[in-house]
Amino acid sequence: MTKAEIVANISEKTGVEKKEVMAIIEAFMSVVKNYMYEGKNIYLRGFGTLHIKKRARKPGRIISRNTTIMIPAHNIPAFKPSKSFARKLIKSQPVVE
């Protein structure tokens, strides 16, 4: 699903114009990014947590040059779904064997 599809879906469900919904979505994403830049987590009850994962320094390879490099320690954004959301998602998925 793209941002445009999310905006259209919310607009359809709420009756709010797409321009206004887009502005709200953009503001939400800006707030989320700014909080995470500051090292803060975001807790959305019933949905999940947006948090920062710390990755340790590790060796990596540049295959095209056949060389080894050290990838420095760094932070990455991550999402952990709430228990209720994860349970419902697991139940809704068909079993693939």
Biopython code that builds the backbone (N, CA, C, O; Angstrom):
import numpy as np
from Bio.PDB.StructureBuilder import StructureBuilder

atoms = [
    (1, "MET", "N", (0.854, -1.173, 0.000)),
    (1, "MET", "CA", (0.000, 0.000, 0.000)),
    (1, "MET", "C", (0.900, 1.237, 0.000)),
    (1, "MET", "O", (1.871, 1.310, 0.753)),
    (2, "THR", "N", (0.569, 2.192, -0.840)),
    (2, "THR", "CA", (1.352, 3.420, -0.932)),
    (2, "THR", "C", (0.713, 4.512, -0.070)),
    (2, "THR", "O", (-0.406, 4.365, 0.424)),
    (3, "LYS", "N", (1.454, 5.607, 0.096)),
    (3, "LYS", "CA", (0.929, 6.731, 0.869)),
    (3, "LYS", "C", (-0.348, 7.269, 0.210)),
    (3, "LYS", "O", (-1.308, 7.611, 0.902)),
    (4, "ALA", "N", (-0.357, 7.343, -1.115)),
    (4, "ALA", "CA", (-1.539, 7.833, -1.830)),
    (4, "ALA", "C", (-2.752, 6.935, -1.568)),
    (4, "ALA", "O", (-3.870, 7.427, -1.415)),
    (5, "GLU", "N", (-2.530, 5.631, -1.518)),
    (5, "GLU", "CA", (-3.623, 4.696, -1.243)),
    (5, "GLU", "C", (-4.118, 4.845, 0.196)),
    (5, "GLU", "O", (-5.316, 4.744, 0.457)),
    (6, "ILE", "N", (-3.200, 5.084, 1.121)),
    (6, "ILE", "CA", (-3.594, 5.305, 2.515)),
    (6, "ILE", "C", (-4.439, 6.564, 2.621)),
    (6, "ILE", "O", (-5.479, 6.567, 3.279)),
    (7, "VAL", "N", (-3.989, 7.634, 1.971)),
    (7, "VAL", "CA", (-4.726, 8.902, 1.994)),
    (7, "VAL", "C", (-6.117, 8.710, 1.404)),
    (7, "VAL", "O", (-7.102, 9.172, 1.982)),
    (8, "ALA", "N", (-6.210, 8.036, 0.265)),
    (8, "ALA", "CA", (-7.511, 7.819, -0.380)),
    (8, "ALA", "C", (-8.432, 6.992, 0.513)),
    (8, "ALA", "O", (-9.625, 7.278, 0.614)),
    (9, "ASN", "N", (-7.879, 5.972, 1.157)),
    (9, "ASN", "CA", (-8.666, 5.106, 2.034)),
    (9, "ASN", "C", (-9.187, 5.870, 3.241)),
    (9, "ASN", "O", (-10.363, 5.752, 3.587)),
    (10, "ILE", "N", (-8.336, 6.646, 3.881)),
    (10, "ILE", "CA", (-8.751, 7.434, 5.051)),
    (10, "ILE", "C", (-9.778, 8.483, 4.638)),
    (10, "ILE", "O", (-10.767, 8.695, 5.340)),
    (11, "SER", "N", (-9.548, 9.134, 3.510)),
    (11, "SER", "CA", (-10.471, 10.150, 3.013)),
    (11, "SER", "C", (-11.851, 9.550, 2.765)),
    (11, "SER", "O", (-12.875, 10.144, 3.103)),
    (12, "GLU", "N", (-11.854, 8.375, 2.175)),
    (12, "GLU", "CA", (-13.118, 7.697, 1.886)),
    (12, "GLU", "C", (-13.853, 7.315, 3.174)),
    (12, "GLU", "O", (-15.070, 7.474, 3.265)),
    (13, "LYS", "N", (-13.117, 6.815, 4.165)),
    (13, "LYS", "CA", (-13.741, 6.363, 5.411)),
    (13, "LYS", "C", (-14.195, 7.506, 6.304)),
    (13, "LYS", "O", (-15.170, 7.363, 7.042)),
    (14, "THR", "N", (-13.495, 8.652, 6.249)),
    (14, "THR", "CA", (-13.813, 9.753, 7.161)),
    (14, "THR", "C", (-14.592, 10.882, 6.513)),
    (14, "THR", "O", (-15.214, 11.684, 7.210)),
    (15, "GLY", "N", (-14.568, 10.956, 5.192)),
    (15, "GLY", "CA", (-15.246, 12.056, 4.508)),
    (15, "GLY", "C", (-14.427, 13.337, 4.496)),
    (15, "GLY", "O", (-14.926, 14.383, 4.082)),
    (16, "VAL", "N", (-13.184, 13.272, 4.942)),
    (16, "VAL", "CA", (-12.286, 14.437, 4.935)),
    (16, "VAL", "C", (-11.602, 14.493, 3.576)),
    (16, "VAL", "O", (-11.286, 13.459, 2.987)),
    (17, "GLU", "N", (-11.376, 15.713, 3.080)),
    (17, "GLU", "CA", (-10.748, 15.863, 1.772)),
    (17, "GLU", "C", (-9.343, 15.285, 1.757)),
    (17, "GLU", "O", (-8.647, 15.285, 2.772)),
    (18, "LYS", "N", (-8.932, 14.787, 0.581)),
    (18, "LYS", "CA", (-7.624, 14.156, 0.443)),
    (18, "LYS", "C", (-6.480, 15.107, 0.799)),
    (18, "LYS", "O", (-5.484, 14.683, 1.385)),
    (19, "LYS", "N", (-6.617, 16.397, 0.447)),
    (19, "LYS", "CA", (-5.572, 17.380, 0.762)),
    (19, "LYS", "C", (-5.341, 17.461, 2.273)),
    (19, "LYS", "O", (-4.202, 17.498, 2.739)),
    (20, "GLU", "N", (-6.429, 17.489, 3.017)),
    (20, "GLU", "CA", (-6.332, 17.588, 4.479)),
    (20, "GLU", "C", (-5.741, 16.308, 5.072)),
    (20, "GLU", "O", (-4.908, 16.363, 5.976)),
    (21, "VAL", "N", (-6.175, 15.167, 4.561)),
    (21, "VAL", "CA", (-5.644, 13.890, 5.051)),
    (21, "VAL", "C", (-4.151, 13.809, 4.746)),
    (21, "VAL", "O", (-3.376, 13.361, 5.592)),
    (22, "MET", "N", (-3.735, 14.234, 3.554)),
    (22, "MET", "CA", (-2.322, 14.220, 3.185)),
    (22, "MET", "C", (-1.516, 15.089, 4.137)),
    (22, "MET", "O", (-0.428, 14.696, 4.557)),
    (23, "ALA", "N", (-2.032, 16.266, 4.486)),
    (23, "ALA", "CA", (-1.336, 17.156, 5.413)),
    (23, "ALA", "C", (-1.189, 16.499, 6.788)),
    (23, "ALA", "O", (-0.151, 16.634, 7.435)),
    (24, "ILE", "N", (-2.219, 15.796, 7.227)),
    (24, "ILE", "CA", (-2.175, 15.111, 8.522)),
    (24, "ILE", "C", (-1.156, 13.973, 8.490)),
    (24, "ILE", "O", (-0.371, 13.815, 9.425)),
    (25, "ILE", "N", (-1.169, 13.187, 7.425)),
    (25, "ILE", "CA", (-0.213, 12.071, 7.288)),
    (25, "ILE", "C", (1.215, 12.608, 7.265)),
    (25, "ILE", "O", (2.097, 12.056, 7.923)),
    (26, "GLU", "N", (1.446, 13.679, 6.512)),
    (26, "GLU", "CA", (2.788, 14.282, 6.443)),
    (26, "GLU", "C", (3.226, 14.782, 7.812)),
    (26, "GLU", "O", (4.380, 14.600, 8.198)),
    (27, "ALA", "N", (2.316, 15.411, 8.548)),
    (27, "ALA", "CA", (2.639, 15.906, 9.889)),
    (27, "ALA", "C", (2.948, 14.744, 10.826)),
    (27, "ALA", "O", (3.890, 14.820, 11.615)),
    (28, "PHE", "N", (2.168, 13.674, 10.746)),
    (28, "PHE", "CA", (2.407, 12.482, 11.567)),
    (28, "PHE", "C", (3.794, 11.915, 11.296)),
    (28, "PHE", "O", (4.543, 11.625, 12.228)),
    (29, "MET", "N", (4.134, 11.758, 10.023)),
    (29, "MET", "CA", (5.441, 11.197, 9.671)),
    (29, "MET", "C", (6.582, 12.111, 10.129)),
    (29, "MET", "O", (7.638, 11.629, 10.541)),
    (30, "SER", "N", (6.374, 13.405, 10.058)),
    (30, "SER", "CA", (7.384, 14.357, 10.511)),
    (30, "SER", "C", (7.614, 14.228, 12.016)),
    (30, "SER", "O", (8.755, 14.222, 12.478)),
    (31, "VAL", "N", (6.526, 14.124, 12.774)),
    (31, "VAL", "CA", (6.635, 13.962, 14.230)),
    (31, "VAL", "C", (7.356, 12.661, 14.561)),
    (31, "VAL", "O", (8.242, 12.646, 15.415)),
    (32, "VAL", "N", (6.988, 11.578, 13.900)),
    (32, "VAL", "CA", (7.616, 10.276, 14.148)),
    (32, "VAL", "C", (9.112, 10.347, 13.860)),
    (32, "VAL", "O", (9.925, 9.912, 14.676)),
    (33, "LYS", "N", (9.474, 10.893, 12.708)),
    (33, "LYS", "CA", (10.897, 10.979, 12.351)),
    (33, "LYS", "C", (11.669, 11.832, 13.339)),
    (33, "LYS", "O", (12.766, 11.459, 13.754)),
    (34, "ASN", "N", (11.112, 12.975, 13.723)),
    (34, "ASN", "CA", (11.819, 13.864, 14.649)),
    (34, "ASN", "C", (12.026, 13.212, 16.016)),
    (34, "ASN", "O", (13.096, 13.351, 16.609)),
    (35, "TYR", "N", (11.027, 12.511, 16.515)),
    (35, "TYR", "CA", (11.176, 11.815, 17.799)),
    (35, "TYR", "C", (12.250, 10.745, 17.705)),
    (35, "TYR", "O", (13.066, 10.594, 18.613)),
    (36, "MET", "N", (12.247, 10.006, 16.605)),
    (36, "MET", "CA", (13.231, 8.945, 16.464)),
    (36, "MET", "C", (14.637, 9.510, 16.265)),
    (36, "MET", "O", (15.609, 8.905, 16.717)),
    (37, "TYR", "N", (14.760, 10.660, 15.595)),
    (37, "TYR", "CA", (16.071, 11.315, 15.475)),
    (37, "TYR", "C", (16.614, 11.661, 16.855)),
    (37, "TYR", "O", (17.825, 11.641, 17.075)),
    (38, "GLU", "N", (15.713, 11.978, 17.786)),
    (38, "GLU", "CA", (16.107, 12.330, 19.157)),
    (38, "GLU", "C", (16.346, 11.092, 20.015)),
    (38, "GLU", "O", (16.684, 11.219, 21.192)),
    (39, "GLY", "N", (16.180, 9.907, 19.455)),
    (39, "GLY", "CA", (16.419, 8.672, 20.196)),
    (39, "GLY", "C", (15.236, 8.202, 21.016)),
    (39, "GLY", "O", (15.391, 7.348, 21.889)),
    (40, "LYS", "N", (14.059, 8.740, 20.753)),
    (40, "LYS", "CA", (12.866, 8.383, 21.516)),
    (40, "LYS", "C", (12.050, 7.327, 20.783)),
    (40, "LYS", "O", (12.053, 7.266, 19.554)),
    (41, "ASN", "N", (11.352, 6.497, 21.552)),
    (41, "ASN", "CA", (10.462, 5.482, 20.998)),
    (41, "ASN", "C", (9.042, 6.037, 20.899)),
    (41, "ASN", "O", (8.682, 6.980, 21.604)),
    (42, "ILE", "N", (8.250, 5.446, 20.022)),
    (42, "ILE", "CA", (6.865, 5.865, 19.847)),
    (42, "ILE", "C", (5.974, 4.657, 20.107)),
    (42, "ILE", "O", (6.129, 3.611, 19.476)),
    (43, "TYR", "N", (5.043, 4.810, 21.041)),
    (43, "TYR", "CA", (4.160, 3.730, 21.444)),
    (43, "TYR", "C", (2.748, 4.021, 20.955)),
    (43, "TYR", "O", (2.141, 5.015, 21.354)),
    (44, "LEU", "N", (2.226, 3.159, 20.095)),
    (44, "LEU", "CA", (0.870, 3.298, 19.578)),
    (44, "LEU", "C", (0.066, 2.107, 20.097)),
    (44, "LEU", "O", (0.110, 1.015, 19.531)),
    (45, "ARG", "N", (-0.663, 2.339, 21.177)),
    (45, "ARG", "CA", (-1.400, 1.270, 21.857)),
    (45, "ARG", "C", (-2.322, 0.541, 20.882)),
    (45, "ARG", "O", (-3.060, 1.170, 20.123)),
    (46, "GLY", "N", (-2.274, -0.776, 20.911)),
    (46, "GLY", "CA", (-3.100, -1.600, 20.039)),
    (46, "GLY", "C", (-2.517, -1.782, 18.649)),
    (46, "GLY", "O", (-3.047, -2.559, 17.856)),
    (47, "PHE", "N", (-1.430, -1.076, 18.338)),
    (47, "PHE", "CA", (-0.802, -1.184, 17.017)),
    (47, "PHE", "C", (0.626, -1.693, 17.139)),
    (47, "PHE", "O", (0.977, -2.723, 16.563)),
    (48, "GLY", "N", (1.462, -0.956, 17.904)),
    (48, "GLY", "CA", (2.838, -1.404, 18.078)),
    (48, "GLY", "C", (3.751, -0.282, 18.510)),
    (48, "GLY", "O", (3.304, 0.822, 18.818)),
    (49, "THR", "N", (5.049, -0.583, 18.528)),
    (49, "THR", "CA", (6.066, 0.367, 18.956)),
    (49, "THR", "C", (7.064, 0.597, 17.826)),
    (49, "THR", "O", (7.567, -0.350, 17.221)),
    (50, "LEU", "N", (7.339, 1.857, 17.556)),
    (50, "LEU", "CA", (8.414, 2.231, 16.647)),
    (50, "LEU", "C", (9.604, 2.548, 17.538)),
    (50, "LEU", "O", (9.542, 3.461, 18.361)),
    (51, "HIS", "N", (10.678, 1.803, 17.380)),
    (51, "HIS", "CA", (11.829, 2.003, 18.248)),
    (51, "HIS", "C", (13.124, 1.959, 17.455)),
    (51, "HIS", "O", (13.133, 1.651, 16.263)),
    (52, "ILE", "N", (14.211, 2.269, 18.137)),
    (52, "ILE", "CA", (15.522, 2.307, 17.503)),
    (52, "ILE", "C", (16.301, 1.070, 17.929)),
    (52, "ILE", "O", (16.455, 0.796, 19.119)),
    (53, "LYS", "N", (16.783, 0.335, 16.949)),
    (53, "LYS", "CA", (17.620, -0.840, 17.221)),
    (53, "LYS", "C", (19.077, -0.441, 17.033)),
    (53, "LYS", "O", (19.425, 0.270, 16.089)),
    (54, "LYS", "N", (19.913, -0.904, 17.937)),
    (54, "LYS", "CA", (21.341, -0.632, 17.825)),
    (54, "LYS", "C", (22.006, -1.832, 17.174)),
    (54, "LYS", "O", (21.877, -2.959, 17.652)),
    (55, "ARG", "N", (22.707, -1.590, 16.098)),
    (55, "ARG", "CA", (23.444, -2.640, 15.406)),
    (55, "ARG", "C", (24.918, -2.531, 15.791)),
    (55, "ARG", "O", (25.497, -1.446, 15.750)),
    (56, "ALA", "N", (25.510, -3.636, 16.157)),
    (56, "ALA", "CA", (26.916, -3.653, 16.546)),
    (56, "ALA", "C", (27.816, -3.564, 15.310)),
    (56, "ALA", "O", (27.386, -3.833, 14.189)),
    (57, "ARG", "N", (29.054, -3.187, 15.540)),
    (57, "ARG", "CA", (30.051, -3.165, 14.474)),
    (57, "ARG", "C", (30.250, -4.606, 13.995)),
    (57, "ARG", "O", (30.286, -5.538, 14.799)),
    (58, "LYS", "N", (30.379, -4.775, 12.670)),
    (58, "LYS", "CA", (30.540, -6.133, 12.144)),
    (58, "LYS", "C", (31.311, -6.106, 10.830)),
    (58, "LYS", "O", (31.349, -5.084, 10.144)),
    (59, "PRO", "N", (31.924, -7.233, 10.485)),
    (59, "PRO", "CA", (32.634, -7.286, 9.203)),
    (59, "PRO", "C", (31.644, -7.477, 8.059)),
    (59, "PRO", "O", (30.603, -8.115, 8.215)),
    (60, "GLY", "N", (31.992, -6.913, 6.912)),
    (60, "GLY", "CA", (31.176, -7.067, 5.713)),
    (60, "GLY", "C", (32.089, -7.278, 4.520)),
    (60, "GLY", "O", (33.309, -7.168, 4.635)),
    (61, "ARG", "N", (31.495, -7.581, 3.373)),
    (61, "ARG", "CA", (32.311, -7.821, 2.184)),
    (61, "ARG", "C", (31.785, -7.011, 1.012)),
    (61, "ARG", "O", (30.579, -6.836, 0.838)),
    (62, "ILE", "N", (32.728, -6.521, 0.212)),
    (62, "ILE", "CA", (32.394, -5.917, -1.072)),
    (62, "ILE", "C", (32.750, -6.985, -2.096)),
    (62, "ILE", "O", (33.917, -7.162, -2.446)),
    (63, "ILE", "N", (31.749, -7.681, -2.565)),
    (63, "ILE", "CA", (31.968, -8.841, -3.426)),
    (63, "ILE", "C", (32.628, -8.453, -4.748)),
    (63, "ILE", "O", (33.503, -9.163, -5.244)),
    (64, "SER", "N", (32.202, -7.317, -5.317)),
    (64, "SER", "CA", (32.746, -6.927, -6.622)),
    (64, "SER", "C", (34.244, -6.668, -6.570)),
    (64, "SER", "O", (34.944, -6.875, -7.561)),
    (65, "ARG", "N", (34.746, -6.216, -5.415)),
    (65, "ARG", "CA", (36.186, -5.960, -5.268)),
    (65, "ARG", "C", (36.890, -7.044, -4.455)),
    (65, "ARG", "O", (38.109, -7.003, -4.283)),
    (66, "ASN", "N", (36.128, -8.007, -3.957)),
    (66, "ASN", "CA", (36.661, -9.095, -3.149)),
    (66, "ASN", "C", (37.469, -8.573, -1.953)),
    (66, "ASN", "O", (38.583, -9.028, -1.696)),
    (67, "THR", "N", (36.884, -7.611, -1.229)),
    (67, "THR", "CA", (37.551, -7.055, -0.055)),
    (67, "THR", "C", (36.635, -7.122, 1.153)),
    (67, "THR", "O", (35.412, -7.182, 1.034)),
    (68, "THR", "N", (37.259, -7.109, 2.311)),
    (68, "THR", "CA", (36.518, -7.114, 3.573)),
    (68, "THR", "C", (36.562, -5.709, 4.159)),
    (68, "THR", "O", (37.600, -5.047, 4.131)),
    (69, "ILE", "N", (35.424, -5.258, 4.691)),
    (69, "ILE", "CA", (35.352, -3.950, 5.343)),
    (69, "ILE", "C", (34.708, -4.118, 6.709)),
    (69, "ILE", "O", (34.076, -5.139, 6.980)),
    (70, "MET", "N", (34.866, -3.128, 7.562)),
    (70, "MET", "CA", (34.176, -3.134, 8.853)),
    (70, "MET", "C", (32.998, -2.175, 8.753)),
    (70, "MET", "O", (33.172, -0.995, 8.446)),
    (71, "ILE", "N", (31.816, -2.679, 9.009)),
    (71, "ILE", "CA", (30.616, -1.850, 9.026)),
    (71, "ILE", "C", (30.505, -1.288, 10.438)),
    (71, "ILE", "O", (30.420, -2.058, 11.394)),
    (72, "PRO", "N", (30.505, 0.040, 10.594)),
    (72, "PRO", "CA", (30.473, 0.623, 11.939)),
    (72, "PRO", "C", (29.146, 0.367, 12.654)),
    (72, "PRO", "O", (28.133, 0.071, 12.021)),
    (73, "ALA", "N", (29.169, 0.485, 13.976)),
    (73, "ALA", "CA", (27.936, 0.384, 14.759)),
    (73, "ALA", "C", (26.997, 1.497, 14.308)),
    (73, "ALA", "O", (27.436, 2.607, 14.008)),
    (74, "HIS", "N", (25.715, 1.196, 14.262)),
    (74, "HIS", "CA", (24.746, 2.198, 13.817)),
    (74, "HIS", "C", (23.362, 1.864, 14.356)),
    (74, "HIS", "O", (23.116, 0.758, 14.839)),
    (75, "ASN", "N", (22.471, 2.829, 14.265)),
    (75, "ASN", "CA", (21.087, 2.668, 14.706)),
    (75, "ASN", "C", (20.191, 2.545, 13.483)),
    (75, "ASN", "O", (20.437, 3.167, 12.450)),
    (76, "ILE", "N", (19.138, 1.725, 13.619)),
    (76, "ILE", "CA", (18.152, 1.610, 12.554)),
    (76, "ILE", "C", (16.753, 1.663, 13.160)),
    (76, "ILE", "O", (16.560, 1.229, 14.296)),
    (77, "PRO", "N", (15.774, 2.190, 12.423)),
    (77, "PRO", "CA", (14.399, 2.187, 12.932)),
    (77, "PRO", "C", (13.817, 0.781, 12.823)),
    (77, "PRO", "O", (14.132, 0.035, 11.897)),
    (78, "ALA", "N", (12.963, 0.434, 13.784)),
    (78, "ALA", "CA", (12.347, -0.890, 13.790)),
    (78, "ALA", "C", (10.908, -0.769, 14.294)),
    (78, "ALA", "O", (10.538, 0.212, 14.940)),
    (79, "PHE", "N", (10.117, -1.781, 13.985)),
    (79, "PHE", "CA", (8.722, -1.812, 14.413)),
    (79, "PHE", "C", (8.463, -3.130, 15.120)),
    (79, "PHE", "O", (8.841, -4.193, 14.629)),
    (80, "LYS", "N", (7.821, -3.056, 16.270)),
    (80, "LYS", "CA", (7.409, -4.257, 16.993)),
    (80, "LYS", "C", (5.893, -4.176, 17.165)),
    (80, "LYS", "O", (5.403, -3.280, 17.852)),
    (81, "PRO", "N", (5.138, -5.099, 16.551)),
    (81, "PRO", "CA", (3.682, -5.035, 16.668)),
    (81, "PRO", "C", (3.218, -5.352, 18.083)),
    (81, "PRO", "O", (3.889, -6.075, 18.819)),
    (82, "SER", "N", (2.059, -4.803, 18.458)),
    (82, "SER", "CA", (1.477, -5.118, 19.766)),
    (82, "SER", "C", (1.065, -6.588, 19.763)),
    (82, "SER", "O", (0.897, -7.194, 18.705)),
    (83, "LYS", "N", (0.905, -7.152, 20.957)),
    (83, "LYS", "CA", (0.543, -8.570, 21.057)),
    (83, "LYS", "C", (-0.796, -8.853, 20.381)),
    (83, "LYS", "O", (-0.941, -9.852, 19.676)),
    (84, "SER", "N", (-1.777, -7.970, 20.599)),
    (84, "SER", "CA", (-3.105, -8.207, 20.012)),
    (84, "SER", "C", (-3.052, -8.125, 18.482)),
    (84, "SER", "O", (-3.698, -8.917, 17.796)),
    (85, "PHE", "N", (-2.288, -7.176, 17.953)),
    (85, "PHE", "CA", (-2.140, -7.021, 16.509)),
    (85, "PHE", "C", (-1.425, -8.237, 15.926)),
    (85, "PHE", "O", (-1.844, -8.763, 14.895)),
    (86, "ALA", "N", (-0.361, -8.685, 16.568)),
    (86, "ALA", "CA", (0.402, -9.834, 16.082)),
    (86, "ALA", "C", (-0.454, -11.096, 16.102)),
    (86, "ALA", "O", (-0.430, -11.877, 15.151)),
    (87, "ARG", "N", (-1.214, -11.302, 17.183)),
    (87, "ARG", "CA", (-2.076, -12.486, 17.275)),
    (87, "ARG", "C", (-3.113, -12.515, 16.158)),
    (87, "ARG", "O", (-3.335, -13.546, 15.523)),
    (88, "LYS", "N", (-3.747, -11.359, 15.928)),
    (88, "LYS", "CA", (-4.776, -11.291, 14.892)),
    (88, "LYS", "C", (-4.164, -11.507, 13.508)),
    (88, "LYS", "O", (-4.762, -12.168, 12.659)),
    (89, "LEU", "N", (-2.997, -10.961, 13.286)),
    (89, "LEU", "CA", (-2.321, -11.128, 12.000)),
    (89, "LEU", "C", (-1.947, -12.585, 11.775)),
    (89, "LEU", "O", (-2.114, -13.103, 10.671)),
    (90, "ILE", "N", (-1.448, -13.246, 12.797)),
    (90, "ILE", "CA", (-1.081, -14.663, 12.682)),
    (90, "ILE", "C", (-2.299, -15.507, 12.367)),
    (90, "ILE", "O", (-2.221, -16.415, 11.539)),
    (91, "LYS", "N", (-3.426, -15.228, 13.010)),
    (91, "LYS", "CA", (-4.655, -15.993, 12.770)),
    (91, "LYS", "C", (-5.200, -15.786, 11.365)),
    (91, "LYS", "O", (-5.824, -16.685, 10.802)),
    (92, "SER", "N", (-4.966, -14.595, 10.789)),
    (92, "SER", "CA", (-5.539, -14.286, 9.481)),
    (92, "SER", "C", (-4.713, -14.824, 8.316)),
    (92, "SER", "O", (-5.177, -14.799, 7.176)),
    (93, "GLN", "N", (-3.502, -15.308, 8.575)),
    (93, "GLN", "CA", (-2.624, -15.799, 7.515)),
    (93, "GLN", "C", (-2.869, -17.277, 7.254)),
    (93, "GLN", "O", (-2.973, -18.065, 8.194)),
    (94, "PRO", "N", (-2.962, -17.661, 5.981)),
    (94, "PRO", "CA", (-3.097, -19.084, 5.666)),
    (94, "PRO", "C", (-1.760, -19.804, 5.929)),
    (94, "PRO", "O", (-0.686, -19.216, 5.803)),
    (95, "VAL", "N", (-1.855, -21.055, 6.288)),
    (95, "VAL", "CA", (-0.670, -21.853, 6.558)),
    (95, "VAL", "C", (-0.088, -22.318, 5.236)),
    (95, "VAL", "O", (-0.789, -22.917, 4.421)),
    (96, "VAL", "N", (1.208, -22.040, 5.019)),
    (96, "VAL", "CA", (1.895, -22.440, 3.800)),
    (96, "VAL", "C", (2.803, -23.615, 4.147)),
    (96, "VAL", "O", (3.629, -23.524, 5.055)),
    (97, "GLU", "N", (2.647, -24.704, 3.426)),
    (97, "GLU", "CA", (3.473, -25.878, 3.715)),
    (97, "GLU", "C", (4.365, -26.208, 2.574)),
    (97, "GLU", "O", (5.130, -27.170, 2.646)),
]
sb = StructureBuilder()
sb.init_structure("model")
sb.init_model(0)
sb.init_chain("A")
sb.init_seg("    ")
for serial, (resi, resn, name, xyz) in enumerate(atoms, 1):
    if name == "N":
        sb.init_residue(resn, " ", resi, " ")
    sb.init_atom(name, np.array(xyz, "f"), 0.0, 1.0, " ", f" {name:<3s}", serial, name[0])
structure = sb.get_structure()
